[in-house]
Amino acid sequence: AGRETRELEYLHWWTFLGYFNEVGEGTFSFIVGIRNKLNKGKKLEKHEKEFLFHNKELVKLQKPKTREEQAQEDVYQDLLNEVLG
């Protein structure tokens, strides 16, 4: 990209994808490759399965919580904080 893309106020998705496709081998592209295979129902290679097993938090994307789910989680957290002091 020739610049730090995180500093840009706006970067179109297709521009980012073009930059990404030029990255080559690396952790980020490896993770995206695993995500792509999982989304398409393709079989993972042995090394990909091992990476996924040890790095689920990096590969699996969390679904955003609804307001109701977040409110319930906050209630539980408040109760836990009261119990633990």
Stockholm file with secondary structure:
# STOCKHOLM 1.0

chainA/1-85         AGRETRELEYLHWWTFLGYFNEVGEGTFSFIVGIRNKLNKGKKLEKHEKEFLFHNKELVKLQKPKTREEQAQEDVYQDLLNEVLG
#=GR chainA/1-85 SS CCSCGGGCSCCCHHHHHHHHHTTCSSHHHHHHHHHHHHHHTCCCCHHHHHHHHHCHHHHSCCCCCCHHHHHHHHHHHHHHHHHHC
#=GC SS_cons        CCSCGGGCSCCCHHHHHHHHHTTCSSHHHHHHHHHHHHHHTCCCCHHHHHHHHHCHHHHSCCCCCCHHHHHHHHHHHHHHHHHHC
//
